[in-house]
Each structure stands twice: as C-alpha cells, then as structure tokens.
C-alpha cells in the first residue's frame, strides 16, 4: 500500500508540471465483482496536442492477478480513438482495454492511465475495489465438546474471513433459523472483512444428535456453510413417586419410586434400602410430616425426590387431670388439642350437665367460688375422609377435675400484741402464729433490726427465751401457701423492746490516715452507742502513756466540746462526736476513751485503737539562760523545744548566724514532745564567752522564737574557783505552749524551771 501511495505522489508531481488545460478520467471500474470481465476506458480531453502514447499500468504487490496484468500491459489489444475539435482547437483521445477477468486479488490494486502529450506526461490513477464472496475455506465453525452433561454451558464460534463487503452470518438447527444473543462482530483486515459471532448455550437432552449450521452470506448472496452435530447429551435421572401419601393413623404406606428418564439409564432406590418400593405398616401420628427420599445415580449425576407423609389422627388431648384455682380469681382450664385435620368442633361441659360452657380450647371461670369445683369434660370432633369422598365425624373427650384453693386472708398471733417492752434478762412469752388457708399454710418468723434481718423460726411457734439485745426489733410472722405455683401470703408483726445499759459499738478518730494532723485543723472523735432508753450521760477521757491515770477526764480543757444525735426505733443508737479545736502538738500520743450511762447502768470504757499525732513548728521552752564561768572550767549548756516531728537544733555564737558551732538532729522521731540539746565545752577559753543563739526546725518550719544562752566571765576569776551558773527564763514565750486545760504541761515546765534555779543556786 505504501508503494502505491508513493507512485501516486510522483505521478501527481508530473501532472502538475503540464501547462495545457486538460481533463483525464478512468471509467468501467465502478462496480467490479469477482468473475466479471471489465472493459476499462481512459479518456483525455482539452489537449492542445494529440497524445503520442496512452496506456494502462496495473500496480500490485501480491500475486493472483497475472492474467489481468498481462492483458492490461498488452497495448496492441487497446482500442484507440482521437477526435479533434475545430471549435476549441483541442483533442479528445481515449483508449479501451480488452475485457479484463476480475479476481479478488485485484482488490486494492492501483490502475494507472498514463499519456505522453508533446513530451509532457499526463497521469491518472484509481484504486480498484473488487467485491467478492467468501470461499468455503474462509468459513470456520468450532467450539466446546459436542457431547456433555445436561445443564453445563458451552460456546460455539462461527468466523468468516476474506469477503468484500462483510458477510452476514445465519444460524440454523434442524428445524428453524435462530439468532444468538451476542451480536456479530465485523473487523477489517487489509482490503477484506472478517465477521465473527459466538453462540452460548446450555446443554440439554433435546440437543442430542441435533445438527447446527452456520451460513455465511456474501457478495451477490453467495453462501458458504459448515455444520456441526451434537453428540449424545447425558442427563441425571428423572424420578416419579407413585402411591398414597395421605393416610389414617394405623394404615399401611405403600410407595413406588421409578426412573422415567435418564441417560444413561439408572435404577431408583429409597434411602436406606436397595429397592424402589417403600412399605411402612401401622403408620403413627409421630410420622406425620416425615419425608422419605428416593434417589438414582448415573454418570451424569444424582437426583432425588422426596415424598412427605401426611397422617390423619386424633383428636388427642394434653392437659392436667387436676387444675387448681384460687377463690375470687378467674380460673382458666387450658387444653391442647392435636388432630389432623384440625378439629371442627370443641365443647366444654360440666359433668352431668349438657350445657355448653365454651367452644374453644380454654374454659374460663370468672370469679371462681368453692361451688365451681368439680369435673369438667372437653369434647373434640374432626372429619375423617373415606373412599369416594365420603366423610365421617370422629369425636373424643377428656375429663378434668377443678379444685378451688385459697391463700391466707390474714395472719394472727397469740397473745394478741403489737408491742412488748421487757427488762433485759426477763423471759419472753411464747408466741403462736395462726392463719386460715387451704391447703394448710407454712409459717416463717423473721426478726428485723435496723438494716439487718434474721431467720427466727420455720414453724408457727416463736420461742425467744430470755430478753437480750439479740432479740430486739420487729418480729414478723409470714403465713403462706402455694396455689398453682404462685405464692400467697399474709403477715403480722409485733415489736419487742428490751431495756439495757449502754454499749459502745465503736469509737474512732475521724479522718485518721498516714498523714498526721496539724495544729491548725480540727479533730473529731466519733462514738456510736446503743442503749434503751437513750444514754443520759456520755463521759470522755484521754489515755496517754505520759499519764499514770488510764482515763483522764476532759473536764478542765475548754478546747474540747461534744454534740450528740439519737436515732431511736427498737432501741436507741446515739452518735456522740467529740471536737478538739484547736489541737496542740502536746496532744500527740492521746487516745480517746468514752463510756455512757442510762437508768439501766453504765457501759464499759472503750478507747480508740489509734492515737493522734499532731505536728507543729518547734517552740522554745524558755527564752534565755546565763552561765558564769572562768577559763579552764567545764561548761554544759542546754536549750529545750517542743516539736512534732523531732527537730534539727542548731547552735550559733553571736554575731555569726551562718556558721553553727554545734547541732543535734532529732528528725524522724514522732514519739517525743520535748527535745533538749546539750552543748558541752570541756575547757572554757576566752573565745567561749559571749551570746549563743539556738534555733530549731522540722518539716513544718523554723521556730519563731530563738533560745539565747549567755556565757559571762565571773568577776575575779582565780585558779580553782568554782563555777556559778545563773539563769533567767522568759516564761511568757513558753506560756504559748500551755493551754488552760493542759495541767500536765504546766507541771513539766515548772519542774524544768525549778531545776534550773536549783543548779544556779548550788
């Protein structure tokens, strides 16, 4: 094709170089068909000169057109004509080829008409279009296996090539023409067309040995065809079951299963047997709805067919022989009636009476009384189908006994009391609970005390023995029975109170944790006391390892006060709260004790399990102290602080307040209140004299007050003179540690002061 394009291009170049006005055309090639003989004419007009040579040239890159090429190239066979027009002064010249046999191989070839006029070459080229139908060898029909099992899918393809124009495909079977669902697809390849179409189908037994033909219809309705034949199509057996599947209970079932069609042939058998005959004698109700399966197998596969058995039976009844009802309620007697077909009639009657009470499976007796007790009969009727569509009624009945029962309307106790008050230790009377009920009631006694309850008796009798705190509370008798699985009950209650001396239930420090209290907060101690009547007096005391008295009353300490709330029901539960505000670190180590009293006596003393720890910033015990010494003498200085926890005590010699001369570390000690640091100087020198400031600090902070110790040189010191120490204590600062109620603290500080004076004197 590229070769032909290049020739056309070169020829056009030559033509465009001609300066005369002319026209050249090729005719006789308009409708070429394979097998035709075409006479082709080339005409030139408007020529100023008569052509010296005019001829045809056939361009082809393929074979098969040799005869046509030989005729076209033989110019001696042309018919030539030249006419001169005197008016236009031009020539009209033409050549006519001999008859050219047309074959499909000429399709797409280039036909050139070339002429030489006065040394100028004039050219005209046309591409030949030859129509032709396909040959039998151009038609192909192929696809999946010809013999497969029924139900599988297959595809056949029909394809025809080398036709111009494109061919049409027609499909036929032995009886009719049909069209596949997928359309034909046409494609062009070079100078011819291909038509392809697929037929997809499902293998069916009716296709066995059937012929299918694909016909290609081409140019001038010329046809070619190919035929394929299906083989033997295999298919699974077809089954039929014969026999009666609807039976009356007790009859015999006879069913036959047969194969009516199969390829290859097969035998039918019932599941679990090797036979195609199924027999079941004395058919039963439980077999209603049962399915029996017949199956057959060949090389194409297996098939199954199921027969469902219908058994006519009944009526049958399902209900209790005895029904329990409660007086004053609606009582339902419910029966389940099973029958096939379903019952056409249901009637409830009372024994000995033909009055119909209900026509459903439920008999409702409203507001039942004792007179409704007795026997009731349910009748059910169904239809039985006989031969020749004859029917008959089958009626059965069942009897049920109705019993009316009732629960306790009320419970009573003897003696008839609602509240009983006794002194502790006295005898509690024997109590009996009664109730009217059928069936006979059971009894249960339960004691309710505050938020607890306790089982006391499983009979109608209640024997509590001696009055004690264990029997205080509401005592409830429950009389109960069960009717139809439902519990019916009635209760009666009396309250028992017992007078007894107070008992301390608990005493504890509120908010106690691993973190100590501090002296800026409030401490509360709570005691829970039970008594009847309520406590008339509650006494608080302190227990501390520093005191010899195990119960030190809080009568003289105004920092303590208390409040009390009483909750009295069966007895009294009093909540007594002791408040300490403000606390002091000198309270550290205290445990708190309490006892209570009423008209029945006093309780025992109960003490908190834990002691309190109250932290504070270190506080000095005295303000200043003065020593008189001579050089060479021994000096012992002391400074005391109250601190919780233990302090770090540092000594400074004035005026240097940065570099300590001595320290003692009591940190980590939580059990001591008073700490004394002793600064010992073996030999006094002139550098020893002066003023010493003592500072204490702990985790709470640094003491605000400093202790000042003055060391002075005695006048007229001589060798061997004895030392004299005098002291002055500023008790106004120490008094900040002592509260009005803390007498023990006052005594300790007084002893410390006296000791200092005695040492100074002696």
Secondary structure as GFF3:
##gff-version 3
##sequence-region A 1 762
A	DSSP	alpha_helix	2	16	.	.	.	ID=ss1
A	DSSP	beta_strand	23	27	.	.	.	ID=ss2
A	DSSP	beta_strand	32	33	.	.	.	ID=ss3
A	DSSP	beta_strand	37	38	.	.	.	ID=ss4
A	DSSP	beta_strand	41	47	.	.	.	ID=ss5
A	DSSP	beta_strand	53	59	.	.	.	ID=ss6
A	DSSP	alpha_helix	66	73	.	.	.	ID=ss7
A	DSSP	three_ten_helix	75	77	.	.	.	ID=ss8
A	DSSP	beta_strand	79	85	.	.	.	ID=ss9
A	DSSP	beta_strand	90	96	.	.	.	ID=ss10
A	DSSP	beta_strand	100	101	.	.	.	ID=ss11
A	DSSP	three_ten_helix	104	106	.	.	.	ID=ss12
A	DSSP	beta_strand	110	117	.	.	.	ID=ss13
A	DSSP	beta_strand	120	127	.	.	.	ID=ss14
A	DSSP	beta_strand	130	131	.	.	.	ID=ss15
A	DSSP	three_ten_helix	136	138	.	.	.	ID=ss16
A	DSSP	beta_strand	139	143	.	.	.	ID=ss17
A	DSSP	beta_strand	153	163	.	.	.	ID=ss18
A	DSSP	beta_strand	168	172	.	.	.	ID=ss19
A	DSSP	beta_strand	177	178	.	.	.	ID=ss20
A	DSSP	beta_strand	185	189	.	.	.	ID=ss21
A	DSSP	beta_strand	192	202	.	.	.	ID=ss22
A	DSSP	three_ten_helix	205	207	.	.	.	ID=ss23
A	DSSP	beta_strand	211	217	.	.	.	ID=ss24
A	DSSP	three_ten_helix	219	221	.	.	.	ID=ss25
A	DSSP	beta_strand	223	229	.	.	.	ID=ss26
A	DSSP	beta_strand	235	243	.	.	.	ID=ss27
A	DSSP	beta_strand	246	248	.	.	.	ID=ss28
A	DSSP	beta_strand	253	263	.	.	.	ID=ss29
A	DSSP	beta_strand	269	270	.	.	.	ID=ss30
A	DSSP	beta_strand	277	280	.	.	.	ID=ss31
A	DSSP	three_ten_helix	285	287	.	.	.	ID=ss32
A	DSSP	beta_strand	291	298	.	.	.	ID=ss33
A	DSSP	beta_strand	301	308	.	.	.	ID=ss34
A	DSSP	beta_strand	310	318	.	.	.	ID=ss35
A	DSSP	beta_strand	322	326	.	.	.	ID=ss36
A	DSSP	beta_strand	331	334	.	.	.	ID=ss37
A	DSSP	beta_strand	336	340	.	.	.	ID=ss38
A	DSSP	beta_strand	345	350	.	.	.	ID=ss39
A	DSSP	beta_strand	356	358	.	.	.	ID=ss40
A	DSSP	beta_strand	362	365	.	.	.	ID=ss41
A	DSSP	three_ten_helix	370	372	.	.	.	ID=ss42
A	DSSP	beta_strand	374	385	.	.	.	ID=ss43
A	DSSP	three_ten_helix	387	389	.	.	.	ID=ss44
A	DSSP	beta_strand	391	405	.	.	.	ID=ss45
A	DSSP	beta_strand	411	414	.	.	.	ID=ss46
A	DSSP	beta_strand	419	423	.	.	.	ID=ss47
A	DSSP	beta_strand	431	435	.	.	.	ID=ss48
A	DSSP	beta_strand	442	449	.	.	.	ID=ss49
A	DSSP	beta_strand	452	457	.	.	.	ID=ss50
A	DSSP	beta_strand	461	462	.	.	.	ID=ss51
A	DSSP	three_ten_helix	469	471	.	.	.	ID=ss52
A	DSSP	beta_strand	473	483	.	.	.	ID=ss53
A	DSSP	beta_strand	486	509	.	.	.	ID=ss54
A	DSSP	beta_strand	517	518	.	.	.	ID=ss55
A	DSSP	beta_strand	523	532	.	.	.	ID=ss56
A	DSSP	beta_strand	537	543	.	.	.	ID=ss57
A	DSSP	beta_strand	552	553	.	.	.	ID=ss58
A	DSSP	beta_strand	560	568	.	.	.	ID=ss59
A	DSSP	beta_strand	572	580	.	.	.	ID=ss60
A	DSSP	three_ten_helix	585	587	.	.	.	ID=ss61
A	DSSP	beta_strand	591	598	.	.	.	ID=ss62
A	DSSP	beta_strand	601	602	.	.	.	ID=ss63
A	DSSP	beta_strand	606	607	.	.	.	ID=ss64
A	DSSP	beta_strand	614	620	.	.	.	ID=ss65
A	DSSP	beta_strand	624	629	.	.	.	ID=ss66
A	DSSP	beta_strand	635	644	.	.	.	ID=ss67
A	DSSP	beta_strand	648	653	.	.	.	ID=ss68
A	DSSP	beta_strand	660	665	.	.	.	ID=ss69
A	DSSP	beta_strand	674	681	.	.	.	ID=ss70
A	DSSP	beta_strand	690	698	.	.	.	ID=ss71
A	DSSP	beta_strand	701	702	.	.	.	ID=ss72
A	DSSP	beta_strand	707	713	.	.	.	ID=ss73
A	DSSP	beta_strand	724	726	.	.	.	ID=ss74
A	DSSP	alpha_helix	731	734	.	.	.	ID=ss75
A	DSSP	three_ten_helix	735	737	.	.	.	ID=ss76
A	DSSP	alpha_helix	743	761	.	.	.	ID=ss77
###
